[in-house]
Amino acid sequence: MKKFISIFLLLYITLPINAQDKTNELSGFIIHKQENGSNGSLDGANIFLIYAKDTLKTTSINGVFRFKPIKTGKAKLIITAIGCRKVEKELNIIAGKNSNLYIEILDESIQLEEVTIKGRIPIVTQNGDTLIFNPKAVNIQEGDVAMNIVEQLPGTETDDHSVKIMGKQVTKTYIDGRLIFGSDPMAALKNLSATDVLKIKAYDEYENTKTKKLMYRGDLTRVLNIETKSKLISSWKAHLLASTGSNMDSKNDRGKFRKGLGLTTNFFSEKFLLTSNVFHNNINRKSNNIKNVLSISDPGSTYNETTYADLATERSWDTENGTYGTFRAFYTFGYNRDNTNTRSEQHYFPSNNYQQRLYEEQNSNSDRKQNHYSEFSFSNSNDKWGEFRWNQLITYNNNKDWQSLYIYNEENNLQTSKSLMHYDNLNKNFHVKEDVSYVNSITDRIGYTLESSVDINKGKNHSLRIDTLESSTTQTYLTIPSKLRNTEWNGNAQLIYILNPENDTQISFDYSVKYENGWKHQFAWNMLSPTNPQTDEANTYSYKINNLTQKQEVSFHFFPFQKTSCDISAGLKETTLKRKEKEMDNYRKTFISPTVAISFVHTDITKSWSAAYRLHNFAPNIVQLRPQIDNSNPYMLRSGNPNLKQSYLHSFLFNCNRMLGKHNHTIGVIINASIRQH
């Protein structure tokens, strides 16, 4: 195993930063009065100097502590130490008039008779349909963020990208009732300091809280509202991380010098935000998260080089005439390079039963991936003119990988066989997707939705395979270029009629259509004889596809019980697949199938449950209907049955989350069953 030595440089900036008077300082001496009667200076005590908006911290060394520079004005001095009673002292700091402090701190056991035993702090309370979490009831360390609090709360499920409260995913995180950190619910949890949190409230609200029309408000979603001490208006943060080191294994010069550099800057406010994140390293680091960085001790045996950058911005508006909306832009760039080299030998020494043998294998792999991703979205809403949404997604990938495998066999010092296989692949892919939707109402009870999207994929691939075996008749030198293009258009129209505005009972009629048009051309030549290349039939094919899917559906939404909604939908789906190909018979077939779904959802904040049944139907795709070689190592034949029929999947899901007892234990049950029918 390689050893790794690294040096980390960390710069962390948080604004706002209050100006300080550099002419002032506060110092003192702490004496520890122990229970056995002996006295001495106290080393390692934590000393906090707390202002209205700032907190300074230091640690005593041989009983001495010092704050410099400090601000003038009223402040509170707090001293804590393990096994000692906390000391609190109110101060009025005046410029040039702060004498040294002499503070006595007692063992905790000396003052036991004066301690008031308080009741257990409840971690969660309920107020109507709102859960209120108390951060004082969980463990918080210096440097923690709000996410570290949420992870310890009862009824929560967390990962790097989402949070669930009582089984329901959080879609927004408010700070004192405002979206200071934008529409991403994780941004607030990952950037707000845990020490600034007073309360965390969880409740349900409709997706669109600004509209007065039932037609536009959307579904009920779970949100968080964090009350803070600072009453945050905006936040600016940045940190810079640099590290360097070297492998202590001198035998491996590949990637011997190890390095890492990362920079993160964020500005958040209710109407505008701008974030950026950049890092480059060759120590298998995949983020700028400080805790993840400090936990890395071994970069591993595989050489890996990673470069990543992202930039995001969001702008929102809310005018006096009732128009509101949001613009978002996001871009990422990624580059990843991996190199792996392995070599193995197996020696078998001669005996009475076995001859001398030698097996040798060498394997080299290299993988380079470059990708670009951008996303733009725009939404603008007005109760009179309706809601318009636009979203654009663009990706570009440029990947290159190669593999070299050498195998050598020897018996009694004589070569018996050898082979060399080399695989080289270059792949480029471009993908763009446009989505547009418009929602409006004809009357207070009748509304409609129009949606359209186009999805374009273009790809280019070039593979090179060299198989060199002992027998010349089995040697190959294949060059395999291929191209593909696929365009998919989706359209949807929905008509909604609200039967009863008081309990949100409604019926809707949906029609959707999907049209797919594309082609793929792949040609393979054996270039072992460059003057007379031979076509490799197994890797050569060309076809075009035209697929059309239409679906009509009726849905009914109502509340059979209090806080319990029911959704029932049924319809018909028709799919027509067409394939044209010179070397094979053309394919055309139409599949017709029903669509059925029913669900019940109970939305009580402490005892929620849902039950659902859905009938899924799957028509075969082109890869399943035609024989096609997967150009991998070794070769793999993918499907090839033109007589495949559509299949059905009956899925059943039950989900229950409940909070129990005075200690707020939570229990969650998920039952998922499925039956596939061919």
MARLO-361370 format. One record per residue: residue in one letter; x, y, z of N, C-alpha, C in turn. Coordinates in steps of 0.2 Angstrom, whole numbers, plus 5000, padded with zeros to 4 digits. Layout:
<bakes>
aXYZXYZXYZ;...
</bakes>
This chain:
<bakes>
m500449945000500050005000500450065000;k500350114996500650174996500550225002;k501050255004500950305009500950375006;f500650415010500450485007500550535012;i500950585010501050645015500750705012;s500350745015500050795012500050855017;i500050915014500050975018499451015015;f498951035020498351075018498351145020;l498151185016498051265017497351275016;l497051305021496351325021496251395022;l495851425018495651495019494851495019;y494551525024493851525024493651595026;i493151625022492951695023492151695024;t491951725028491151735029491051805030;l490551835026490351895027489651895029;p489351945032489752015034490152005040;i490752045039491252045045491252115048;n491152115054491152185057491852215058;a491852275057492552315058492752305065;q493352305067493652295074494152355075;d494152375081494552425084495252385086;k495752395082496352355083496752385089;t496552435092496952465098496752435104;n496252395104495952365110496152285111;e496252265117496352195118496052185125;l495852115126495652095133496052025134;s496352025140496651975143496551955150;g496651895152496551875158496851805160;f496751785167497151725169496551685173;i496551625172496051575174496451535180;i496151535186496451485191495851435193;h496151375193495651315194495651295202;k495051315205495051295212494751225212;q495151175214494951105214494651085221;e494251025220493851005226494350985232;n494950955230495350935236495750995239;g495551055237495851115240496451145237;s496751115232497351135228497151185222;n497551235221497351275216497951275210;g497751295204498251295199497951325192;s498351345188498151375182497751325177;l497251345174496851295170497051305162;d497351245160497551245153496951215148;g496851235142496351205138495651225139;a495551285143494851305143494651335137;n493951335136493651365130493351435132;i493651495129493351555131493051585125;f492451615126492051645121491851715123;l491951765119491751835119491251845115;i490651855117490051855113489751935113;y489651955107489352025105488652005103;a488352065101487652055098487652015092;k488152025088488151995081488751955080;d489251955084489951925083490051875089;t490451825088490751785093491451775092;l491851785097492551775097492751715101;k493251675099493351615103494151605104;t494351585110495051565110495151515116;t495751485117495851435122496451455126;s496351445133496851465138497551415137;i498051455138498751415138499051435145;n499151385149499451395156498951445160;g498351445158497851485162497751555159;v498251575154498151645151497751645145;f497351695144497051695137497051775135;r496951785129496951855126496551855120;f496151915119495751925113496051995110;k496251995104496552055101496552045094;p496252095090495852155093495152135095;i494852185098494152175100493752245099;k493152235099492652295098492452325105;t492352385105492052415111491352405112;g491052405118490352395119490252345124;k489552325124489352275129489552205126;a489752155130489852085128489852045134;k489751975132489751925138490351885137;l490651865142491251825142491051755145;i491151695142490951635144491551585144;i491651555149492251505150491951435152;t492151385148491951315149492551275149;a492551225153493051175153492751105156;i493051055153492750985155492850975163;g492350955166492350945174492351005178;c492251065175492151125178491551165177;r491351205182490751245181490751295176;k490251305172490351365167490351435171;v490751475168490751545171490551595166;e490051635168489751695163489951755167;k490151805162490251875165490051925160;e489651975162489452035158490052085158;l490252105152490752155152490552215148;n490852275149490752335146491452365143;i491552345137492252355135492352435132;i492852465135492952535134493652545131;a493752585126494352585123494952605127;g495452575128496052585132495952575139;k495352555142495252545149495052475151;n495352425148495152355150495752325153;s495652315160496152285164496152205163;n496652175165496752105165496252075170;l495952025168495451985172495751925176;y495451925182495651865186495051825187;i495051765185494451725185494551655188;e494151645193494151575197493651535194;i493851475193493351425190493351365195;l492751335197492751285202492551215198;d492751165202492551095200491751095200;e491451055195490751055195490451025201;s490750975204490450945210490450985216;i490851045217490751085222490151125222;q489851135217489251175216488651135215;l488651075216488051035214487451055218;e487451075224486851095228486551155225;e486851195221486651255218486351245211;v486451185208486251165201485451155201;t485151185197484451165196484351115190;i484051055192483951005187483351025182;k483551035176482951045171482750985168;g482150985165481850935162482150925155;r482050865152482350845146482050895140;i482550925136482350965131482050925125;p481350935124481050905118481350915112;i481550865108481850875101481350895096;v480750885097480250905092479550905096;t479150965094478450975096478050985090;q477350975091476950985086476451045087;n476351085082475851135083475451135076;g474851105077474351095072474751045067;d474751065060475051025055475851045054;t476151075059476851095059477251055064;l477851025062478350995067478851055068;i478951065074479451115076480051075080;f480651075077481251045079481651095083;n481951065089482351115093483151085092;p483551135089484251115088484651105095;k484351135100484751125107484751055109;a484351015106484250945109484750895105;v485150925100485550875097486250905098;n486750865096487450885097487750925091;i488050975092488251025087489051035088;q489451025083490151045084490351105080;e490851135082491151195079491251185071;g490951225067491051225060490451185057;d489951155061489351125058488951175054;v488551145050488051175046487351155048;a486851185045486151165047486051085045;m486351065040486250995038486450945043;n486950965047487150925053486650915058;i486250965059485650965063485150925061;v484950935054484450895051484550815051;e485150795051485350725050485150695057;q485150735063485050705069484250705071;l483850735067483150745069482750685068;p482250665072481850605071481450615065;g481350555062480950555056481250585049;t481950595049482250625043482650565040;e482650575033483150535029483550575025;t484150575025484650615021485150585017;d485350615012485850595008486150665005;d486650655000487050714998486550764994;h486050734991485650774987484850784989;s484650754994483950764996483850755004;v483250775006483050765013482350745013;k482150695017481450675018481250685025;i480750715026480450725033479750685033;m479750635038479250585038479050555032;g479550535028479450505022479250545016;k479250615016479050655011479650705009;q479850705003480450745001480350815002;v480850855005480850925005480950954999;t480551004997480651044990480851114991;k480851144997481051214998481351215005;t481751265006482051275013482051355014;y481551375018481551455019481951465025;i482251535025482651555030482251615033;d481951605039481451665042480951685037;g480651625033480051645029480251665022;r480951665020481151695014481651645011;l481651635004482051595000482751624999;i483151635005483751665004484251635000;f484251565001484751524997484451494990;g483951524988483651504981483151444982;s483051414976482551364975482851294977;d483451284977483751224979483651214987;p483351164989483251154997483851135000;m484351104997484951085000485451145001;a485451194997485851254997485851285004;a485251295007485251325014485551275019;l485351215018485651165023486351155023;k486651165018487351155017487851215018;n487451275019487851335019487651375026;l487151365029486951405035487251375041;s487551415045487951395051487451365056;a487651305059487251275064487151315070;t487551355072487551395078487051455077;d486851465071486351525069485651495069;v485551435070484851405070484551405076;l483951435077483451435083482951375082;k482651375077482051325076482051305069;i481851245068481751215061481051185061;k480651215057479951195056479851155049;a479451105050479251065044478451065043;y478251085037477551085036477451075028;d476851065026476651065019476351125017;e476451145010476151205007476151185000;y475751224996475651214989476251234985;e476451204979477051224976477051304974;n476451324972476451404971476051434976;t476351474981476051504986475851574984;k476051604979475851674977475251674973;t474951624970474351634966473751624970;k473251654968472551654971472051604968;k472351574962471851524959472051454960;l471551414961471651344962472051314956;m471951334950472251304944472951304944;y473251354948473951364947474351344953;r474051324959474451314965474851254965;g474651204961475051144961474851094966;d475351044968475250994973475551014980;l475250984985475550994992476250964992;t476751004994477450984995477651005002;r478150965004478450975011479051025011;v479051075015479551125016479851135023;l480451165023480751185029480751255030;n480651285036480751355038481151355044;i481751385043482251385048482251455051;e482151465057482251525061482951535063;t483251595062483951605064483951665069;k484551665072484751715077484851785073;s485251775068485451835064484951875060;k484351835059483851865054484251875047;l484551825044484951835038484551865033;i484951915029484651945023485051925017;s485751915018486151885013486751855016;s487051815012487651775014488151775009;w488851785011489351775006489951735009;k490151685006490651635009491051615003;a491751605006492251575001492751535005;h492951485002493551445005494051424999;l494651425001495151404997495551345000;l495651294996496051234999496551214994;a497151204997497751184993498051124997;s498351074993498751024997499250994992;t499750974995500350944991500650884994;g500950844991501250784994501550744989;s501750684991502150634987502050564989;n502050524984502050444986502750434989;m502750394994503350374997503650304994;d503250284989503450224986503850244980;s504550244980504950264975504950224969;k504750164969504750114963504250144958;n503750174960503150204955503250274954;d503550294948503550364947502950394944;r502450354942501850374939501450414944;g501350474943500950514948501250514955;k501950514955502250514962502150584965;f502050644962501950704965501150714965;r500950724971500150724972500050804974;k499450824971499250894972498550904972;g498250954975497550964975497451044976;l496951074973496851144973496051144972;g495751184977495051194977494751264979;l494251294976494051354977493251354977;t492951374982492251384982492051454984;t491551484980491351554982490551554981;n490251584986489451584986489251654988;f488751674984488351734987487651714986;f487251724992486551704992486151764995;s485551784991485051824994484351804991;e483851844993483151824992483051824984;k483351884981483151894974483751874969;f484351864972484951844967485451804971;l485651754967486251714970486751694964;l487351684966487851664962488351624966;t488451564963488951514966489451484961;s490051464963490551434959490951384963;n491151334960491551284963492051254958;v492651254960493151234956493651194960;f493951134957494451094960494851054955;h495451044956495951004952496350964957;n496450894955496850854960497050794956;n497550754959497650694957497650644963;i497250654968497250614974496550584975;n496150574970495450544970495050584974;r495050654974494650694978494050714973;k493450704975492850714971492450774973;s492650814978492250874980492750924984;n492450984986492851034990492551024997;n492150974999491950975006492550965010;i492551005015493151005020493150945024;k492650915026492650855030492950795026;n492650795020492850735015493650745013;v493850805012494550815011495050795016;l494850815022495250795028495250715030;s494750685027494750615029495150575024;i495450605018495750565013496450555016;s496750495016497450475018497850435013;d497450405009497850365004497450374997;p497850394992497550414985497450344981;g497650294984497550224980498050214975;s498050154972498550124968498350154961;t497750164959497550184952497650264952;y498050284946498150354945497550384943;n497350434946496750474944496850544944;e496650584939496650654939496050684937;t495750734941495150754941495150834941;t494750864936494650934936493850944935;y493650994939492951004939492751074940;a492251104937492051174938491351184937;d491051224941490351234940490151314942;l489651334938489451404939488751404939;a488351434944487651444944487451504946;t486851534944486551594946485851584945;e485451624949484751624950484551694951;r484051714947483751784948482951774949;s482651804954481951804954481651874955;w480951874953480651944954479951934956;d479651984959478951984961478652054961;t478352074955478152144954477452154958;e477352224958476652244961476052224957;n476152214951475552194947475352124947;g475752084951475552014952475951964948;t476451994944476951954940477551934944;y477651864944478251844947478551784943;g479251774944479551724940480251714943;t480651674939481351654941481651634934;f482351654934482751634929483351604932;r483551544930484151504932484551484927;a485251484928485751464923486251414927;f486451364924486951314928487451284922;y488051284924488551254919489051214923;t489251154921489751124924490251094918;f490851084920491351054916491751004920;g491850944917492250894921492750864916;y493250844919493850804916494050754921;n494050694918494350634923494750594919;r495350574922495850534918496050474923;d496050414921496250354925496750314921;n497250294925497750244922497850184927;t497850124924497950064928498350024924;n498949994928499349944925499449884930;t499349824927499349764931499749714928;r500149674931500549624928500549564933;s500449504931500449444935500849384932;e501249344936501549284933501349234938;q501349174935501249114939501749054936;h502149034941502648984940502448924943;y502548864939502448794941503048764940;f503348734946503948704945503848624944;p504348594940504248524938504248484944;s503848424944503748374949503648304945;n503548254949503448194945502848194941;n502348234943501648234939501548294934;y501948344935501848404932502548434928;q502448464923503048494919503048564921;q503648594920503748664921503348704917;r502948754920502548804916502548874919;l502448914914502448994916501849024912;y501449064916500949104914501049174915;e501049214910501149284911500549324908;e500349374912499749414910499949494911;q499849534906499949604907499349644905;n499049684909498449724907498549794909;s498449844904498449914904497849944902;n497549994906496950024905497050104905;s496750134901496750214901496050234900;d495850284903495150314902495150384903;r494950424898494850494899494150514897;k493850554901493150584900493150654901;q492850684896492750764896492050774895;n491650814899490950824898490850894900;h490350924896490050994897489350984898;y489051024903488351014905488051084906;s487551104903487251174904486551164904;e486251204909485451204909485251274911;f484751294907484451364908483651354909;s483351394913482651384914482351454916;f481751464913481451534914480651514916;s480451554921479651544922479451614924;n478851624921478451694923477751674923;s477451704929476751684930476351754932;n475751744930475251804932474551764932;d474151784937473551754938473051764932;k473151824929472751844923473051814916;w473651814915473951784909474151714909;g474251684915474451614915475151604917;e475351544916476051534918476451504912;f477051524911477451504905478151484908;r478351424906478951394908479351374902;w480051384902480451364897481151334901;n481351274898481951244901482351214895;q482951224895483451204890484051164893;l484151104891484751064893485151044888;i485851054888486351044883486951004887;t487150944884487650904886488150894880;y488750894882489250864877489750824880;n489950764878490350714881490850694875;n491550694878492050674873492450624877;n492450564876492750514880493250474876;k493750454879494250404875494550354880;d494550294878494750244882495150184878;w495650154881495950104878496150054883;q496249984880496449934884496949884880;s497449864884497949824881498049764885;l497949704882497949634886498449594883;y499049574886499549524883499549464888;i499449404884499549344888500049294885;y500449264889501049224887501049164891;n501049104887501149034890501749004888;e502048974893502748934892502748864895;e503048814892503048754895503748724894;n504048704899504748674899505248724895;n505148794896505548844893505448854886;l504848824883504648834876504048864876;q503948914872503348954871502848904868;t502248904871501648864869501148914865;s501048974868500549014865500649084868;k500349134864500349204866499849244862;s499549294865499049334862499149404864;l498949454860498949524861498249554859;m497849584863497249614861497249684863;h497149734858497149804860496549834858;y496249874862495549904861495649974862;d495450014857495450084857494750114855;n494550164859493850184858493850264859;l493550294854493450374854492650384853;n492350414858491650424858491450504859;k491050534855490850594856490050594855;n489750634860489050634860488750704862;f488250724858487950794859487250784860;h486950814865486250804867485950874869;v485350894866485050954868484350934869;k484050964874483350954875482951024877;e482451034874482051094875481351084877;d481151114883480451104886480051164886;v479451174884479051234885478351204887;s478051244892477451234895477051294896;y476351294895475951354897475351324900;v475151364906474551344910474151404910;n473451394909473051454909472351424911;s471851474913471251454915470751494910;i470151454908469651484904469151514909;t468951484914468551514920468851494926;d468551514932468851494938468851414939;r468451374936468451304937468751264931;i468851294925469151264919469751294917;g470251244916470951264914471251214910;y471851234907472151194902472951204903;t473251144901473951144901474251124894;l474751154891475051134885475751124886;e476051074884476751054885477051024878;s477651044877478051024871478751014873;s479050964870479850964871480150924865;v480750944864481150904858481750884861;d481950824860482550794862483050774857;i483650794856484050784850484650754853;n484850694850485450654852485850644846;k486550664846486950654840487650614843;g487850564840488450534843488950514837;k489550504839490050484834490550434838;n490750384835491150334839491650304834;h492250294836492750254832493150204837;s493050144835493450094839493950064835;l494450034838495050004835495149934839;r495149884836495249814840495849784836;i496349754840496849714837496949654841;d496749594838496849534841497349494837;t497949484841498549454838498649384841;l498449334838498549264841499149224837;e499249164840499849134837499649114830;s499049094829498849074822498649134818;s498949134812498849194808498149204805;t497749144805497149144802496649174807;t496749184813496349214818496549284820;q497049314817497249374818496749424815;t496549484819496149534816496449604818;y496249654814496449724815495849764812;l495349774817494749804815494749874817;t494449914812494349984813493549994812;i493250024817492450024817492250094819;p492150134813491750194814491050194814;s490650234818489950234819489650304820;k489050314818488750374819488050364821;l487750404825486950394826486650464827;r486050464826485650524827484950504829;n484650534834484050524837483650584839;t483050594836482650654838481950634841;e481850654847481150634850480750694851;w480150694849479650754851479150734855;n478950764860478450754865477950804865;g477350794865476750844866476250814871;n475950864875475450844879474950904880;a474350884880473750934881473350904887;q473150954892472750934897472150984898;l471550954899471050994901470750974908;i470751034913470551014920469851054921;y469451014925468851044927468751034935;i468751084939468651084946467951074948;l467751014950467050994952466851034958;n467251034963467151064970467751104972;p467751174972468351214974468451204981;e467951184986468051184993468551124995;n468451074992468851014994469350994988;d469351034983469851024977469750954974;t469050944972468850884968468950904961;q469250864957469350884950469450824945;i469250834939469350784934469750814928;s470150774925470650794920470650754914;f470750774908470750734902471450754899;d471850694897472550704895472550674888;y472950704884473150674877473950684877;s474350634875475050644874475250604868;v475750634865476050594859476850604859;k477150544857477850544857478050524850;y478450554846478750534840479450534840;e479750474838480450464838480750444831;n481250484829481550464822482250464823;g482550414820483350414821483650364816;w484250354816484650304813485350294816;k485650234814486250224816486650184811;h487250204809487650174804488350154807;q488550084807489150064809489450014804;f490150034803490449994798491149964801;a491349904799491949874802492349844796;w492949864796493449834791494049794795;n494249744792494849704795495349734791;m495849774794496349804790497049764791;l496949704792497649664793498049664786;s497649664781497949674774497749744772;p498149794773497849864771497649874764;t497949844760497849844752497149814750;n496949764755496349724753495949724759;p495649774762495249774768494649724767;q494449694772493849644772493349674777;t492749674774492149694779492049644784;d491949664790491749624796491049624797;e490649574795489949574794489649574801;a489949544806489649544813489649614816;n490049664814490049724817489849784812;t489549764807489249804802488549804801;y488249864802487449864801487249934800;s486649944798486450014797485650004797;y485350054801484550044801484350114803;k483650124801483250184803482650164807;i482450204811481850194815481350254815;n480750234816480150284816479650254821;n479650284827479150254832478650314834;l478050294835477550334837477150304843;t477050344848476650324854476150384856;q475550354856474950404858474650374865;k474450414869474050394875473550444877;q472950414878472350454880472150434888;e472050484892471950464899471450504902;v471050474907470550514911470750504918;s470850564922471050564929470550594934;f470450564940469950594944470250604951;h470250664954470550674960470050694965;f470050664971469550684976469750664983;f469450684989469550674996469050634999;p469150564999468650525002468550535010;f469150545013469150555020469550625021;q469550645028469950705029470650695029;k471050735026471750735024471950675020;t471450635017471650585013471350595006;s471850595001471650604994471650544990;c471350544985471250484981471350504973;d471750474970471850484962471750424959;i471350424954471150364949471250384942;s471650354938471650364931471650304927;a471350304921471350254916471350274909;g471650234905471750264898471950204893;l472150224887472350174882473050204879;k473450164878474150174875474250134869;e474450174863474550134857475250154855;t475750104853476450114851476550074844;t476750114840476950084833477750094832;l478050034831478750034830478950014822;k479350054819479550044812480350044812;r480549994808481349994807481449974800;k481850014797482049994790482849974790;e482949924786483649894786483749854780;k484349864776484449834770484549754771;e485049744776485249674777484749634780;m484249654783483649614786483049634784;d482549594786481849614784481649674788;n481249724785480949774789480449754794;y480449794799480049784805479449834806;r478849814807478349864809477849824813;k477649854819477149814823476849874828;t476249864829475849904834475649874840;f475749904846475549874852475049914855;i474549884858473949924861473849894868;s473849944873473849914880473449964884;p473149944890472849994894473250024899;t473150084902473450114907473050124913;v473250094919472850104925473250124931;a472950164935473350184941472850214947;i472950194953472550214958473050224964;s472850274968473350294974472850324979;f473050314986472850344991473350374995;v473350444998473850475001473550515007;h473750495013473550525019474150575022;t474050635023474550685023474650715030;d474450675036474550705042475250705044;i475550765047476250775047476550725052;t476250695057476550645061476450575059;k475850555055475750495054475450495046;s475850485042475750485035475750415032;w475350405027475450345023475150345016;s475350305012475150305005475150235003;a474650224998474550154995474450164988;a474750124983474650144976474750074972;y474350074967474450024962474450054955;r474950024951475050054944475149994939;l474849994933474949954928475449984923;h476049954922476549974917476549934911;n476649964906476749924900477349944896;f477749894893478349904890478349874883;a478449914878478549884871479249874870;p479449824866480149804865480449864861;n481149874862481549924858481949884853;i482249934849482549904843483149854844;v483549874850484049824852483849754853;q483249754857482949684858482649654852;l482549684847482149654841482649634836;r483349654836483749634831484449614834;p484749564831485449544833485949594832;q486349604838486749664837487349644842;i487949654839488549634843488749704847;d488849684853489149734858489849734858;n490149794855490849794854491249804860;s491249754864491549754871492149694871;n492449694876492949634877492749594883;p492549534881492449504875491849524871;y491749504865491149514862490549494865;m489949524864489349504868488749514863;l488349464862487749464857487149494861;r486849544859486349584863485649564859;s485249524862484649504860484549484853;g484049504849483949484843483349434842;n482849454845482149414844481649454841;p481449454835480949494832480249474834;n480149424837479549404839479349424846;l479749464849479549484856478949524857;k478549514862477949544863478049594869;q477549644869477549684875477449654881;s477749684887477649654893477249704898;y476949674903476649714908476949704915;l476949754919477149754926476649784930;h476449744935475949764940476349784947;s476349844949476749864954476249894960;f476449864966476049884972476549914977;l476349974980476750014985476350034991;f476650014996476350045003476950075007;n476750135009477250175013476950205019;c477250195025476950225031477550255035;n477450315038477850345043477450375049;r477750355055477350375061477850395066;m477650445070478050465076477750435082;l478050405086477750375092478050395099;g477650405104477850415111478150475112;k478250495118478450555121479250565119;h479550515117480250515115480350525108;n479750535104479750545097480150495093;h480050435094480350385090479950375084;t480250365078479850355072479950285069;i479450265066479450205062479250215055;g479550185051479450185044479350115041;v478850105037478750045033478650055026;i479050015022478950015015478849945012;i478349935009478149875005478049884998;n478549854994478549854987478449784984;a477949774980477849714976477749724969;s477949674965477849684958477749614955;i477349614949477149554946477249574938;r477749534935477849544928477549494924;q477149514919476749474914477049484907;h477249434904477449434897476949404892;
</bakes>
